[in-house]
Amino acid sequence: MSQSYEETDASHVLTLEELTNLTEEGGKAADTLMNVVALIATRFRTDVCSAYLLEPDRSNLVLAATLGLHPRCIGTLRMPLSEGLAGLVAEQVKPVAVEDAGNHPRFKYFKESGEEVYHSFLGVPLIDRGILQGVLVVQTKEPRIFTELEIRKLGEAANQVAPVVSEARTLDRFIAPIQERLWSVARNLCWCWDYDCISLFRDLNPTRWSQLNQNPIALLNEIPLGEIERRATELGLHSRINYVYRRQQEYLRADRTWGSMNAGVLRPRPVAYFSAEFGLHESLPIYSGGLGVLAGDHIKSASDLGIPLIGIGLFYGQGYFRQHLDHKGWQQEEYLQTDVMQLPMELAIGQNGEPVVVEIETRSGSIRAKVWRVKVGRVDLLLLDSNVVGNAPEDLELTSRLYGGDGRTRIRQELLLGVGGFRALRAMGISPGVLHLNEGHSGFAVLEAIRDRMQEEGLDFDTAAHQVPREVIFTTHTPVPAGHDRFHADLIEEHLGPLREQLGITQQRLMGFGREHPNDLHEPFCMTVLGLLLSRRANAVSSLHGEVSRAMWKGLYPGKPEEAVPIGHITNGVHVPSWLAPQMSRLYDRHLGVGWQGKSSWLRTWEPIENVDDGELWETHLSLKSQLIEFVRRRAREQADRRGESNETLFRLSKALSPDALTIGFARRFATYKRANLILADIQRLASMVSDPKRPVQFLFAGKAHPHDEPGKMVLQQIAAMMRDQKLGDKLVFIEDYDINVGRYLVQGVDVWLNNPRRPLEASGTSGQKVVLNGGLNFSVLDGWWAEAYDGLNGFAIGNGRTHSNMDVHDSRDGEDLYRVLRDELIPLYYQRDKDGLPRGWITRMKRTIRTLGWRFSADRMVMDYTRNCYVPAAGGTSSEMKSPC
């Protein structure tokens, strides 16, 4: 038992003189409250003292000041009067004393507060002039029985403090508005595509902002309220804080959106968008590459457009691996645990008012998962996390790593994503009108939707299995066989057996939904086949990919000619605000007109780019290029220092690259078909290019190889070895640990984006689209999106779109054409300058690429295409649709 208040030999908790002094010291009501709770905690010898104040609606309490609980909860931890022990005090307007609060039926646990270590609770009402103002609470780590004297004395303290509280409420300053508004902005990821928000957080502490991976939650967690106030005053941030807060609130509350006019049918029954990964920002590491970044851009644009959509994914506690290269250039993988408390996530709450926990039965036991909710603008993202009590040891780590483990781990992750994700929606009272499966990883969601329909409407399997696919959209992303998950029958039965029995179908019939040849008992179960067979709308992600996909899967549709295979295409796009450099955004603001970002998918929006002064566009590009070079130098030096390389090497890398040299970037997953080493086919020719004193060229590489992809790692090692080749000097640099932050620098600053996959294996590719927005030019094989974008004057092409059945011949031809275009077209055009030092021909291509491609390859256009052609029809919201006679 801790020492009681009676033993402190104090006759008053606070004196009038002390209260006056505290008021003078604090000045502001919020500061006075912080001083008061600190003094009360000391006098009472408690571990916690907190003041909860009534909000203006008088139906909710908000934490206004605390000593002991997490300071970030000030102004953000709220509870209705009907919840929690503090709510009970306000509800009854009388003291509540509890020896062990966790055992009380009204106890409500707020994980973010850090109160799990405290046991005893004493709360008294704060009343001024007969009106309830809030609640004053003390807590201790050890169980403690509060005496009548202690309760009475805390009540007296509350009476003395109440006038200060009343004043604070009257002035509307009790919620520490600066801190509250910063936290409010930080907790919704729409800050990450608003440069005003980003610059505001950065200015609070530029060094820590960079060190903390540009994570505002982590930044605010370590800055005391007083320090925030001081920095805001010194830098004049108050008006900027109010501005970004108001603008965010206006964005979130806007009801006149494109979606409200064109997708109203989705509001009561939204789109459920399933994806194994989401790339939203580098501080939320639940993505590996293109698929995840595409999914992140998709839900960002859905938010901007006001499309009723909910994302469903998995929370990977260790994310994808961090990459380092050793002295031999060999990739080393490191997995780091992510601190949930440093992320903008909260537990999803179900219809029963409790945190959602889903459970899935398998033949070998059940798998359980909690559900996190992330706010992405107007869109919610739900992330399932298997790290919960009650799971088997193997399942506690099930969602720890993205794309880790063997086939058994993968099928359990995909069971959790599909079946668990759908059940999470239902537990929250959400009945989706459309299921959009972004790749086959989430295909099991359709089976769960069929089971749910059977149960809800009393249907048999065949009837439900005919109805549900009408509401399913399936997007396939890769023509590479390794990109399609396949599972043997024993794994399917172990994990889907209980669900299969509820569906009332045989194992053979279930396997048939995942086989190209249903009667082939030796064929494994393919998730892509499941997605295609149980959806009525399927699409590839570029025009060429559509052709490849129809040829690839024509066996699923016997009797149909290849061109009639029901797989269309919606070409990928990128979220403009996320990838556009601030400098380019300001240039567009000046020339494209007010509100241009809301019309980025309109052709005419981009036409005024032709009127931009050549010098202005070029200077803007050069400033971005300089930022890129400084970033690369810093990263290269840090990489070498980590490997323990010599001071001479560190110095050399800190001066590597030149802002005057043509800079070519290559960054993507290091799969062998991406051919990162195609440029290395002729080292002598490459060396002559980079060492030309009049027309030098330099290359930047970045990317990760999958931990199990040994050939991909060997290509990466070959690239890394070139950094040490004296013939290339410092004109080739590999940047480790490719992520959204690295990608952002590259796509905004390079002159040229190199992409040379083995056609037709690139489904779409979106990195080059990000370069377009920033004035860079694409130099690419005519594959994926570039095959439909290139017009001969808006970039450069490798090859003529033809392939060869012999892979060696194919690669040799492309390699020769790559060098030819570099030597004869690209390099000469870049270095052809007029009397003002401007490359007029190059700038003409820059303008043309922005004008012809900026609108076509925006994520807004992509999401509008999905909405008009897939979501609204699937939800039964079209006003006219006539079927052709058979």
N, C-alpha and C positions, 0 to 999 in steps of 0.2 A: 504493500500500500504506500502511495506517495504521501508526503506531508500535507496535512489539511490546512485550510485557510485560518482556522482558529489558532494554529500554532505560529502564525506569522506575527501575531501581536500588533495588528494594524487595525485602527478603529474605522478608517475610511479607505475605500479602494482608491478614490480620487478626491482631491480637494478642489475647491473652486479656483484657488490660485494656480494649481497644477493644470487644470483644464484651460485656464486663460493663457498660461504659458505655452501649452501645446498648440493652442489655436494660433498664437502669434508666430510660433516656430513654423507651423505648417503653412499658414497663409490661406491656402486653398482647402476647401472642406474635405476633399479626398485625402490630402496629406495629413490633415488633422485626425481623420479616422485611423490612418495608418499609425500615427503616434499613439492614439488612444488604445488601440488593440495591443500594441507592443507593451504599453505600461500595465494594462490589465493582466496580460499573460504573466508578466513579472511578479505583480502583487499576488496573484492567485497561485503562482508557482505551477502553472499549467503549460503544456507543450504547445497548445493552440489557443488563439483567441481570434474570432472572426465576427465581422459585422455583415449581416444580410439585410438588405433594404428592400422595401416594397417598390416595385416598379409603378409607373403612373397608372397602369390598368388595375392595380391593387389586387391582382389575382396571382402574381408571381413574385418570388424573391430572387434577388441577384446578389452575388457575393461582391461587396464593395471594398472590403479591407480585410486583411488577414496576416497573422504571424503564425507560421506553421504549415499551412496548406500551400500548394504550389501557387506562386504569385501570378502565373499566367492565367489562372482561373478568375482573377479579379475582373469583373465586368462581363464575364462570359459564362460563369457557372450559374445557371438559372434553374429554378424548380417551382412548380405550381404549389399553392398552399396545401393542396391535397397530398403532396408527396414529401417524404423525408421527415426527420425529426425537427429540423428548423421550421418546416412547413406546419408541423403539429403545434409548435409553440405559437406561431402566428394565427393558426386556425382556432386554437382554444384561448388565445390571448392570456396565457398563464405559463409559469415556468414548467420546464420538463427536465428532470434529472434521471439519467440512466447509467448504471454501473458499467454495463457492457453493451454498447450501442448496437453492435452487429447482430445481437440476438433479439432486438426489438422489432416487432412486426412492421413498424413504420420506417425502419432504417432503409435508406437508399444509398447505394454505393456509387460514387462518381470516381471512376478510375483515374481520370486526369488530375484529380485534386491531391492525390497521394495520401489520402486519409486512412488507408488500410492498416497503418501501424498504430492508429489511435483507437482507444476502447471507450473510455468514459465520455459522457456528454452532459453538459448543463447549458440550457438555453433559456433566456428570459426575453420578454417582449420589450421593444423600444417604443415608448409612448410619449408623445409631446402634446400637451394641451388636450388630452383625452383622445387623441387620434393615433392609431397604430402606425408607426413609421418603419419598423423592421424587427430584427431579432439579433440579440447579442449572444454569442456561443463561446464556451471554453471546452477544451478536450484534453485528455491526457493519454499517454501511451499505456500506462498501467490502469487496470480497472480501479475505479474509485467511487466510493459512496459519498456524495456531497451532502453536507449537513444543512439543517434549516438556516443556520447563521450564514453559511456560504451562499445559499440561494438568495437570502434576503440581501446580503451585501452586494452581490452581483446585480440584483434588481435596483439597488440604490445607484450603482455605477451607471446602469442603463438609463435611469432617470436623469442623471447628470449629462450623459452623452446625447440624449434624445434631441435637445435643441439644435446641436450641431448637425445631427442627422436630418432634422426637419429642414434646416437651412440648405443643406446639400441637395435634398430632394427638390426643394423649391427652385433652386438655381440650376437643377438638372445637371449637377456635376458629380454626383455621388458615384457614378460608374466609371470614373477616370477616363473621360472621352477619348483622349489621345491613345491610351493603351487599348481601350476597347475597340476603337475603330481600326487600329493597326491589326489587332488580332482578328477582327471580322474580315478584313481584306485578306489576311494571310490564310484563313481557313477555307477560302474558296479558290480553287486553282485557276479561276479566270484571271487572277493577277499575273499569271505567267505568260499571258499574251497581251499584256498592257504595259507598255514601256514606262509610263508614268509611275505605275506601281513598283516596277522593278527598280527604277532609279531612286525612288523614295527609300526602299529598304536598303539599297546599296549605300546611300548617303548616310544612313544611321551609323554604319561602321564598315567602310569599304573593304578593309583587310579581312575582317571576320566573314563578311558576306561571301567573299571568294573562297575562303578556307572552309566554309560550311556548305559548299556546293550550291550556293545561291538558294539556300533554304530559309525562308522567312520565319518559319516556326522555330527552327533551331536558333536563329538569331534573336528573336524576341524572348526565347526561353532564358537566355543568358544576360539580357540587358535589364537591370533594375528599372522600376518605374521612374525613379528620380533621375537616372541617367538618360532615359528617353526624353523626359521633360527638358533636361539640360541641353541635349543635342537639338531638340526641336526648337528651343529658344535661340541657341547660337546660330543655327543654320536657317532659321525662319521657315521651319517645316510645317507649322500649324496649318497654314492655308492649303499646303499641298496634301496634307493628311486628310483634311476635310474634303478637298476636291476629289481625291481618288475614292474615298469612302462614299461620297454622294453619287459619283459616277457609277460605282459598282452597284449601289442600291438601285439606281435608275435602270441599269442593265438588267438586273435580276427581276425587277418588277414590271418591265415593259410587256405589254400585252398585244401591241400592234406589230407583230412579227410576220415574216413570210410564212412560217409554220401555222400561225393562227388563221391565216387566210387560205392556206392550201392543204393543211393536214389536220383540220379540226376533228376528223373522225378518230384520230389517234389519241386525243386527250383522255377520254375515259379508259381506253385500253391501249397503252403506249407500246412502242417498239421495244423489245428486249434484245439488246445487241450483245451477243456472246463472243468473247475473244480470249485466247489463252494468254495474251499479253497486251498491255496498254502502255504506250510511250507518250507520257504527258509532259514530263519535265525530268531533268536529271536527278532531282532530289527525291523522286519516287521511283526507285530502281526495279520496276516490275516489267521490264521489256528487254529484248535482246537486239532487235534491229528493225528492219523495214515493216514487217507485219505489225509489230506493236506500235510503231510510230504512225502507221496508217490508221490503226484503230484509235489512237489518241487524237489524231487530226479529225477523224470521223465524228467523234463525240463532241469535240470542240466546235466544229461547224454546226452540228445538230443544235448545240446550245445557242450559237449566234443566230441561227435561223428560227429558233423557237420550235424545233421538232420535238414532240413528246417522245423521249427515248431514255432508256435506262441501260447502262453498261453493266455487264456481268463478267467478272474475271476471277483470278486467284491472287491472293496476297503471298508473294514469295519473300519469306523472312530474310533470306540471304540474296535474293535477286539473281541476276545473271553474274557471272564471275568478273572480278577486276583483273585486268590484264597487265602483266609486266614481261619484258623480255630479258633473258639472262645474257651473259657475256657472248654466248654463241648465237644470239638472236632467236633462241627457242622460246616459244610462248609459255609463260607460267601463269597458272590460274590461282586466284585467291578469292575465297568467299568470306564476306563480312556480314555479321548480323545487323540488320536494320533496327533502329530504335523506334518503335511505334509511337512513342511519346513525342518524337520529333517530326511527325508527319501529320498532315491535315486530315486525319481520319477519326471517326467516332463509330462506336458500335451501332449497328442497325437495330432498330426497335420494331418488334412485331406487333400484330394487332392486339396481343394480350398485354402490351405495355412492357414486356420483358425483352432483353437482348435476344436476337434471333440465333438459334442453334439448329442446324439441319442435321439429319441423320440418315444414312443410307445403309441398308442391309446388304451384305454379300454372303456368299457361302462360308467365308472364313471369319465372319464377325462384322460388326457395324463400323462405319467411318463417320465421325462427327466433325462439324466445322462451325465456327462462329463466323459472323458476317460483319465486315467493316463497310462503312459508308463514306464515300469521298464526294465532295461537291465539286463539280466541274462546270462552273457557270450555272446555267439553268438545268443541267443534266446531273443525275446521280449516277455514280459508279459504285457497284457492290462488289466487294472482294472477299472471297471465301478463304478462311484460314483454318487449317487442320490442327494447329497447336492449341488443343483444348483438353481439359481433364476428361478422362474416360476413353481416350483413344489408345490403341495399341502403340507400343514404342515406334514401330515402323511408320505409323500414320501421324504421330506427333511431328515428324519431319517431312511428311508427305508434300507439303506446299513450301518447303524451305528453299528449294532451288528451281529456277526456270530451266526446263529442258535438261534436267539432270536425271540420273538413275537409269534403270533398265526398262524393258517393256512392261513389267509389272507395276513399276512406279508410274509410268506414263498412263496406263489404263486407269489406275486409281485416281490420278490427277484429273483425267478427262471425265471420269464418272462423277467426280466432285464438281467439276465445272458445269457439266451439262445437267445431270439429274439434281445435284445439290443447288446449282444456280437457279433452276426453275422452282425448286421447293422454297428457296429463300424468298423469291418474289411472292409466292402464294402466302408464305408466313407473314409477309408485310401487307397482305391484302391487295396485292397488285395482280391483276389478271391481264397479261399481255395480249394485245390483239395481233401482234406480228412477232415472230421469232426470226432474227437475222443471225445466221451462223457464219461468223467470219473465219473461214477455213473449217476443216473437219474435226478439229479437236473437241468441239462442243456438241457433236452430233447426237449424243445420248439424250440431249434435252428434248428432242422430238419424241423419243420413246416415253419419256416422263410426261410430256404434254398429252400424249395419247392416253396414258393411264389416267391422268387427271380428268380428261374429257369423259372417259368411260365411267369413272366414279361419279362425276358431277351430273352427267346426263343419263346414266343408266344404259349406256350403249355397249354393243359388243365390239370386239377389236376391229373387225373389218370396217364397220361403219365409222368408228373414230379414226381409224388409220386412213380413211378416205377424206375425212373432214379436215383434220389438223394440217396435213401438208399444204393445203390451200393458203395457210397463214405463214408458211415457212419460206424464208429467202436463204439461199445458200451461195456463198461466195468462195470460189476456189482460187488459190493464189499461186500455185506452182505446177509447171509441167515436169518437174524433176521427180522421178519415182520415189526417191528417198524422202521427199516432202510429204508423203501420204502415209499416215500411221496405219499399220496393219497388226492385228493380234490373232493369235492362234485360238482355236475353239475352246481349249480348256480355260484360258484366261477369260474369255467372254462368258463362259458358263459360271465360273467362280464369282465374277463380279456382277453379271447381269441376270444370273439365275433367279433370284427372288423377284426382280422386276418382271422378268419373262413370265413367271408363274402368275403374277397379278394381271399381266396382259392376256393370259390364257392361250399362249401359243407355244409350239414345240421349239426345241433347241434348233432343229433343222431350219424351221421357218425364220427364226431370229437370225441365224447365220446367213440366210439368203438375202437379208437386207444389206449385208455388207460384202456380198460376193458378186463379181462380174458374171460368174457361172454358178448359179445357185445350187446346182446338183453336184458340183465338184467338192467332195468332202475334204479334200486336202487343201483347198484354197483358204487362206486366212481371211479374217474379217477386216475390211478396209473402211476407215472412217469417211473417206471421200465418197465412196459408193453409197454409204448410208445417207450422207447429206444429199446426194443427187436423187436417190430413189424416194426419199421422204420429204421432198420439197417440190413445189409447183413452179418456183421461179429460181433459176440458177444462173450465175453469171461468172464470167472471167473478168480480169481487171485491165484488159486492153483489147483492142480489136484483133491483133495478131494472136494474143493469148486465147481469145475466143475460138479462132480457127484451130489452134493447137489442141485446145480442150475438147472440141467437138470430135476431132479425129482420135484423140486419146481415149474417149469414153463412149464411142459409138457402139461398142459391144453391149452396152446396157440397154440399147434401144433397137432390138432386132427388127429388121424390116424397114427401118427408116434410113434414107440416104444421109450421108454425113452432114450436109447443109441443113437438114431438118432436125438434127439432134438439138433438144431444147436447152441449150446453154448459150445465153447471150453474152453481152459484155457491157460493163460500165467502167470506163477508164479511171484509174485512181487520180486523185488530186491532192494538193497540200493546203494546210490551213495557213492562209496568207499572214495574219498577224503574228503567228508563232515563228515564222521563218524569215520575215522581212526585217532587214536591218533598220534600226531607228533612223539612220541618216537617209536611207532610201525612202522610208516612210514620210519623212519631212519633205523630201523632194516631191513625192507624189501628192502630198497635201497641197503643195503650192500649185501644182499643175493639173491634177486630175479632178479637182473640185471638191467641195465640202461633201463629206459622207461617202467618199469613193469606196471605202472598205466594205460598206454594206452593199455595194454593187460590184464587187470584184469579179463576179461571174458574168458580167455583161460585157460584150464585145466593145460597145461604144465607150465604156469607162476608160479603156486603155488607149484610145485613139490619140488623145492630146499628148502622149509621150513623144510623138514626132516633133512637137513644138518646143521641147525642152532644149535649152542651149547645150551644144555639144560639150563645151568646157565645163559647165555645171555638172553634167552627168559624169564626165570623166573624173573630175576632182572628187566627186562623191565616191566613185568606185575606188580611186587611189587611197582615200582615207580608210576605207574598209580593208583594203589590201595591206596597208601598214599595220592595222590592228591585228590582222591574221599573222603577219610575219613576227610581230612582237610576241604574240601568244605562242607560236611554234618555237621560237627561240627559247622562251622561258620553259616550255614543257620539255624540249629536247635536252636542255641543260639539267633539269630536275631528274629526267630519266637517267642520264649518264651519271649524275652524282649518286643516285640510288644504287647504281651498279658499281660504284667505287672507282670510276675512271679518273684519269689523270687531270690535274689542273689545266694542263695545256688543252686537253680535249674539251673541258668545260668552257674554257675561254673561247675556243674555236666555235663551239656550238652556240654560244651566246651572241656570235656575230654572223651566224649562218644565214644564208639566203639574202636576196637583194630586192628591194621594192621596185627596182628598174627592170627586173627580169620577168619574162613571160612565166606565169605561175600556173601550173596544171595540177589539179587535185584528183585523187582517186581514193574513195573511202566507201567501203561496204563490207559485207560478210566475206571472209576469205574461203569461200567454196571454190573448188578447182574450176568449175564451169564459168566463174566470173573472170578468170584469166588475168589476175592482177599482175602476173609476170609477163604478159604479152609484150610489153614495152621493153623487156630485157632480152628479147630474142637476138638482138644485135648490139652488144655492149659498145663496140667501136663507134657505130653510128650514133648511139645515144650519147657517148662521151663527147663526140664532136659537136653535138647540138648544145649540150649544157656548158661546154667550155668556149663557145664562140664569143669572143669579146664584144662583138658588135651586136649580136642577136642571141643573148644567152637564154636558156630555158631551165626552169627548176621544177621539181616534182615533190608533191606532198602526198604521203600515203597514210591511211589509217584503216583499221578494221580488225575484227576478231575471227579466229577460226574456232569452230565448235571443239570442245575439249576432246571429243572422240574422233575428230577428223584429222588423221595423221597426214594425208596428202595436202590438205589445206594448210596445216602447220608448216609443212615443208616449203610451200609457196611463200608463206609469210617470212620464213627464215631467209629465203632467197632475197626477198625485198630488203630485209633488215641488213643483210650482209653488204648490200650495195652502199649503205651509209658509210662503210669503211673502205670502199674502193677509191683509191687515190685518183683514178681516172675521172671520177664523178665529182671530186672535191666535196663541197658541202651543198651540192645542188639536188640532193635527194634525201629527204627526211621522213622517217616513219614516226608517227605520233601514237603513243601507246594509249590503251584504254579508251577506245572509240565509244563515245556516248553522245547524247543529244547536245551537250555543251560543245564538244569538239566539232560535231557536225555543224552546229550553228556558225562557228567561226569559219569553217571551210566553205560552206555554201555561200556565205556572205562576202568572202574576200578573194576567192580564186578568180583568175581570168578565164580559165577553161576547166570544165568538168569532164574528165575522161571516164568512159564506160564502154568496156569491150567484152561483154559476155559472149558465150558461144550461142549464136542464134540457132533456134528460137527458144532458148531456155530461160530468158528473162521474162517473167510474167508481165511486169509493168515497170517497176523501178520508179521511185519518186524523188530521189536525191537530186537528180538533174532538174526537176521541176522547181525545187527550192532555189537552185542557182539562177533560173530564169528570172525570178522575182527581183533578184539583186543585181541584175545586169550582166551576169556571167554567161558565157557561151558554152553550149554542149558540143562535145566531140565524141560521138557514140556510134556503135553498131546499130543498124536499123532493126532494133528489137524493142519489145515492150512499148512503152508510150512514145518513144522517139520515132518508131516506124510510122506513126500516124501524125507526128508533129513536124517533122523535118520538111522544109519546102525548098531547100537548096540555098537559101539566103539568110536563114535564122540560126545558123550554127554550122556544124561540120559533120560529115558522115564517114564512117569506116565501112568500106565495102559497098555493094550495090543491092543488098538484100537477098543475095543468093547464098546458098550453103553448098556443102559437098559431103557426100556420103562417107568419105575418108576423113576422119577427124584431123589427122596430121596435115592433110592438104588444106582443109578448112582453116586451121590455125595459121598455117604458113601464109595463105592468101590474105587473111585479115591483118597479120603482122606486117606484111609488105605494104598493104594499103594504109595502115596506120602511119608508117614512116613516110610514105609518099605524101599524104595529106599534110602532115606536119611540116615537111620540107618545102613543098611546093605551094601550099595554100595558107595554112594557119600562121606559121611563123612570119612569112613575108607580110601578110596583112597586118599583123600586130605591130610590126616595126616600121610600117610605112607611115611617116609623120609629115605633117604640113609645116609651114613656117612658124606656126604657133606651138609646135610640138605635139599636136593632137593627131591620133590615129583615126582620121575621119572615116575611113572604110570600116574599121573595126567598130566604131561607135554607131555607124549606120546599122550594123548587124545587131548590136546591143539593143537599139531601139526596136528593131524589127522583132527580135525574140520576145521582148517584153510585150509589144503590142499584139502579136499574133498568138502568143502562148499563155500570157498571164491569166486571161479569163478562162481559157479552155481547161487548164489544169489546176484550178483552184478546188479545194475541198468543198466549198459552197456549191459549185456546179455539180460535183460528184454526189453530194448528199441530196441535192434537189432532184437529180436523176433517180436516185434510189427511192426518194419519196414519191415522185410522180409515177414511176414505172413499176415500183415494187411495193412499197409500204401501203400507200393508199389503196391500190387494187387488192392487195392481200387482206386488208381490213374491210373490204367491201364498201369503199368510199367513193367509187367512180360513178359519175352521173350517166355515163353512156359507155357501153362496151359490147360490141356485137361479135359473136363467134362465127367464124367461117364454117360453112357446111363441110362435113367430112367427105 
